[in-house]
Amino acid sequence: MNFETEQIGSIPRPPELVRAMREFAAGGIDASEVAYYGEQAVKATIAELEATGSPVITDGEQTKPSFATYPVAGLSNLAPDGVIIPFADGHTRQLPRLASGPFRYARYASSYAKAAQGFAAKPLKQAVISASALGLLYPDREIPGYPREQFLEDLIREAATDIRQCLDAGCVKVQMDFTEARLSLKLDPTGALLQQFIDLNNRVLRQFPAEKGRLGVHTCPGGDRDATHSADVDYAGLLPALFQLEAGNFYLQLASEPDRKRVLGIIRDHSRPEQKIFIGVTDPIHPRLETEEEICGQILEAAKYIPAERLGTTDDCGFAPFSDDLSTSRSLAFEKIRARVGGTMLAAGRL
């Protein structure tokens, strides 16, 4: 038995990069200086990830402003007063608002992958933001001269281009980040908003029938400054709908769930045979370092519910989805990943 194991995406940035990004945003330094710190961080992160034994790596999202807003950073037709996302500890994140059309990406995720390829000896995966998350940028009141229907057509085209360019750049996996899925059930407990999100993302995913095995979807209750935005929402309301998505790989937060066996039963009952399930076995927002033995135990437990050939392992979430999040140290992130890789190998041997 051989289990695949992959990280979700982000690694905490070095303090000097965080400082440079902040100073660049304030106009204190120029683009070349922040680019230097970014390149050094990508190089160091890839080396550290490869040293953990990870068979598939990312660039740690070192130079993304955030996992959600990288495509629109710097656009001139945005306003700052968009949707506010509250976290359990009281802090918030705010999305921008689209002020006028048309909607276009300022940057595609393939640019990060291409920058990383010069440093990587192992296969690269790339995370992209979901169309449904960027759909939240359109305001409740229609933009004059740019109806929502036109926005959605533009959004779907841009999101599909984001994926296509990553595949063409040689990424072995492209992972759609869909962390707003569970949050949608807090905003609308009827599930209607979640179904709208599923349908919108499927309009993107269905453009890649031949590459379904290289496409994945990640969901979690959020992770920022050691807090979540929707961990209090029952997973049972999300998972049956989630497996409607036309992707071959699902990266699911599980290590931090209080009743893993119940969730595993839902996965067993609602996932499809062609869908590979990567279960979260490390908790990025908890300061405790998991042991290889307990990670092995989680995998053996999951194998009682899901056929072992359909199982993989991952982390519950990225370690720093937003560029200014320093709540978890880089050293702890790499140690957790090393434990995941070792625990996965241990479970494979026992099975």
C-alpha positions in Angstrom: 0.0 0.0 0.0 1.2 3.5 -0.9 -0.7 6.6 0.3 -0.4 9.9 -1.5 0.3 12.8 0.9 0.2 16.5 0.0 0.1 19.8 1.8 -2.7 22.3 1.2 -0.6 25.3 0.2 0.6 28.1 2.4 3.5 28.2 4.8 4.1 31.1 7.2 6.2 33.8 5.5 9.6 34.8 6.9 9.2 38.0 9.0 11.4 40.0 6.6 9.1 39.1 3.7 6.0 40.1 5.8 7.7 43.4 6.6 8.6 44.0 3.0 5.1 43.3 1.8 3.7 45.7 4.3 6.2 48.4 3.4 5.5 47.9 -0.3 1.8 48.3 0.3 2.4 51.5 2.1 4.7 52.8 -0.7 7.8 52.6 1.4 9.8 50.3 -0.9 9.7 49.5 -4.6 8.6 46.3 -6.3 12.1 45.0 -7.0 12.9 45.0 -3.3 9.8 43.1 -2.2 10.4 40.7 -5.2 13.9 40.0 -3.8 12.6 38.9 -0.4 9.8 36.9 -2.1 12.2 35.0 -4.3 14.4 34.2 -1.3 11.4 33.0 0.7 10.2 30.7 -2.2 13.6 29.2 -2.6 14.0 28.5 1.1 10.5 27.2 1.5 10.8 24.7 -1.4 14.1 23.4 0.0 12.5 22.9 3.5 9.5 21.2 2.0 11.6 18.8 0.0 13.7 18.0 3.1 10.5 16.8 4.8 10.2 14.0 2.3 7.1 15.4 0.7 6.6 13.8 -2.7 4.5 16.7 -4.0 5.2 20.3 -2.9 4.0 23.9 -3.3 5.8 27.2 -3.2 4.2 27.8 0.2 2.2 30.7 -1.3 5.0 32.9 -0.2 4.3 35.8 -2.5 0.5 35.7 -2.6 -1.1 38.6 -0.7 -3.7 36.0 0.3 -5.0 32.7 -1.0 -8.3 34.4 -1.9 -7.4 37.7 -3.4 -4.2 37.0 -5.4 -6.1 37.3 -8.8 -7.5 40.8 -8.1 -4.7 42.4 -6.1 -3.9 45.8 -7.7 -7.1 46.1 -9.9 -8.3 49.7 -10.2 -12.0 48.8 -10.3 -12.3 47.6 -6.7 -13.5 49.3 -3.6 -12.4 48.2 -0.1 -15.8 47.8 1.5 -16.7 44.2 0.5 -18.0 41.2 2.4 -16.7 40.9 5.9 -15.8 37.4 7.2 -15.8 37.1 11.0 -13.6 34.6 12.9 -14.3 32.9 16.1 -11.8 35.0 18.1 -13.4 38.2 17.1 -11.1 39.4 14.3 -12.4 39.8 10.7 -11.1 39.8 7.1 -12.8 41.9 4.5 -13.0 41.2 0.8 -12.9 44.0 -1.8 -16.0 44.9 -3.7 -16.2 45.1 -7.5 -17.1 48.7 -8.2 -17.4 48.5 -12.0 -17.0 46.1 -14.9 -15.5 44.3 -16.6 -14.1 41.6 -14.2 -10.7 40.4 -15.1 -7.8 38.7 -13.2 -4.8 40.8 -12.6 -2.6 37.7 -12.1 -3.0 34.0 -12.7 -1.7 31.4 -10.2 0.5 29.8 -12.9 2.9 32.8 -12.5 3.6 31.5 -8.9 4.2 28.0 -10.2 6.5 29.1 -12.9 8.6 31.1 -10.5 8.8 28.1 -8.2 9.9 25.6 -10.9 13.4 27.0 -11.0 14.0 25.9 -7.4 12.0 22.7 -7.3 13.3 19.1 -7.8 9.9 17.5 -6.9 6.5 17.8 -8.6 4.6 21.0 -7.9 0.9 21.4 -7.1 -0.8 24.8 -7.3 -3.7 26.1 -5.3 -6.3 28.4 -7.0 -9.2 30.3 -5.5 -12.7 29.1 -6.3 -15.0 31.0 -8.6 -17.6 31.0 -5.8 -15.3 32.9 -3.5 -14.6 35.6 -6.1 -18.3 35.7 -6.8 -18.7 37.4 -3.4 -17.0 40.5 -4.9 -20.1 41.4 -6.8 -22.3 43.6 -4.7 -25.9 43.0 -3.8 -27.0 45.9 -5.9 -26.4 45.5 -9.6 -23.5 47.4 -11.1 -24.8 49.9 -13.7 -23.9 48.6 -17.2 -22.5 45.4 -15.9 -25.2 42.9 -14.9 -24.5 39.9 -12.6 -25.0 37.5 -15.5 -22.2 39.1 -17.5 -20.0 39.1 -14.4 -20.6 35.4 -13.9 -19.6 34.6 -17.5 -16.4 36.6 -17.1 -15.7 35.0 -13.7 -16.1 31.5 -15.1 -13.9 32.2 -18.0 -11.2 33.7 -15.8 -11.3 30.9 -13.2 -11.1 28.3 -16.0 -8.1 30.1 -17.5 -6.4 30.1 -14.0 -6.7 26.3 -13.9 -5.8 25.7 -17.5 -2.6 27.8 -17.3 -1.5 25.9 -14.1 -2.1 22.5 -15.9 -0.2 23.7 -19.0 2.6 24.9 -16.8 3.2 21.3 -15.7 1.5 21.3 -12.2 0.7 17.7 -11.3 -2.3 18.9 -9.3 -4.4 22.0 -9.2 -6.4 22.5 -6.0 -9.5 24.7 -5.8 -9.7 26.4 -2.4 -13.4 26.3 -1.4 -13.2 27.4 2.2 -16.3 29.5 1.9 -18.4 26.3 1.5 -18.9 25.6 5.2 -19.3 29.3 5.9 -22.1 29.5 3.4 -24.2 27.3 5.7 -23.8 29.8 8.5 -24.9 32.6 6.1 -27.8 30.5 4.7 -28.7 27.4 6.8 -31.2 26.3 4.0 -28.2 25.2 1.9 -29.5 27.2 -1.1 -26.3 29.4 -1.2 -24.1 26.4 -0.9 -25.9 24.8 -3.9 -25.3 28.0 -5.9 -21.6 27.8 -5.0 -21.5 24.1 -6.1 -23.2 24.9 -9.4 -20.9 27.8 -10.1 -17.8 25.9 -9.4 -19.0 22.9 -11.5 -19.4 25.3 -14.5 -15.6 25.8 -14.2 -14.6 22.2 -13.4 -16.7 20.6 -16.2 -14.4 22.4 -18.7 -11.7 19.8 -17.8 -13.2 16.3 -18.3 -9.9 14.8 -19.3 -8.0 16.3 -16.4 -10.4 15.5 -13.6 -7.7 13.2 -11.9 -5.4 16.3 -11.6 -8.1 18.5 -10.1 -8.9 18.8 -6.4 -11.1 20.7 -4.0 -10.1 21.8 -0.5 -12.6 22.6 2.2 -12.2 23.6 5.8 -13.8 25.9 8.4 -11.1 28.5 7.7 -7.8 29.1 9.4 -6.4 32.5 10.2 -4.5 33.7 13.3 -5.3 30.4 15.1 -9.1 30.9 14.6 -11.8 29.5 12.3 -14.9 31.1 10.8 -17.3 28.1 10.6 -16.1 25.2 12.7 -19.4 25.4 14.6 -21.3 24.5 11.4 -22.2 20.8 11.1 -20.1 19.0 8.5 -23.1 16.8 7.7 -24.7 19.8 6.0 -21.8 20.3 3.7 -20.3 16.9 2.7 -23.2 15.4 0.7 -23.3 18.5 -1.5 -19.5 18.8 -1.7 -19.2 15.5 -3.5 -21.3 16.8 -6.4 -18.2 18.7 -7.5 -16.6 17.3 -10.7 -13.1 16.9 -9.3 -11.1 13.7 -8.7 -9.5 14.7 -5.4 -11.0 16.1 -2.2 -8.8 17.6 0.6 -10.9 17.6 3.8 -10.2 19.1 7.2 -10.5 16.2 9.7 -7.8 16.2 12.3 -9.5 19.0 14.3 -13.0 17.5 14.1 -14.3 16.4 17.5 -16.1 13.3 16.1 -14.0 12.0 13.2 -15.8 8.6 13.0 -19.1 10.3 12.4 -17.5 12.4 9.6 -15.8 9.4 8.1 -19.2 7.7 7.9 -20.6 10.6 6.0 -17.7 10.6 3.6 -18.2 6.8 3.1 -21.9 7.2 2.4 -21.7 10.2 0.0 -18.4 10.2 -1.9 -18.2 8.5 -5.2 -15.9 5.6 -6.1 -13.8 7.6 -8.5 -13.1 10.4 -5.9 -9.9 10.3 -3.9 -10.1 11.5 -0.3 -7.2 13.3 1.3 -8.0 13.4 5.0 -6.5 16.1 7.2 -4.2 14.5 9.8 -2.5 17.6 11.2 -4.1 20.8 12.6 -2.2 23.9 11.4 -3.8 26.3 13.9 -3.0 24.1 17.0 0.4 24.6 18.5 0.9 20.9 19.5 3.1 18.8 17.2 1.3 15.6 16.2 3.3 12.4 16.4 3.8 10.0 13.5 2.1 7.3 15.6 -1.1 9.2 16.1 -1.2 10.3 12.5 -0.8 6.6 11.6 -3.7 5.8 13.9 -5.9 8.4 12.1 -5.2 6.8 8.8 -5.9 3.3 10.0 -9.1 4.5 11.5 -10.1 6.1 8.1 -9.3 3.0 6.2 -12.1 1.2 8.1 -14.6 3.6 6.3 -12.9 4.4 3.0 -11.0 1.9 0.8 -7.3 2.3 1.4 -6.6 2.8 -2.4 -8.8 5.9 -2.3 -7.1 7.4 0.8 -4.5 10.1 1.0 -3.4 12.5 3.7 -3.0 16.3 4.0 -3.1 19.1 6.5 -6.4 20.5 7.7 -5.7 23.8 6.1 -2.9 26.0 4.9 -0.6 27.3 7.6 -0.9 31.0 6.7 -3.5 31.7 4.0 -3.1 35.4 4.6 0.3 37.0 4.1 0.4 38.8 7.5 -0.4 35.7 9.6 2.5 34.9 11.9 0.6 33.0 14.5 2.3 29.7 13.5 6.1 29.5 13.2 7.7 28.3 10.0 9.7 25.7 12.0 6.5 24.2 13.5 4.8 24.1 10.1 7.7 22.1 8.6 7.8 19.8 11.6 4.0 19.1 11.3 4.5 18.3 7.6 7.4 16.0 8.4 5.3 14.2 10.9 2.5 13.8 8.4 4.8 12.3 5.8 6.3 10.0 8.4 3.0 8.9 9.8 1.6 8.3 6.3 4.6 6.0 5.5 4.1 4.2 8.8 0.4 3.5 8.0 1.2 2.4 4.5 3.6 -0.2 6.0 1.1 -1.5 8.4 -1.6 -1.9 5.8 
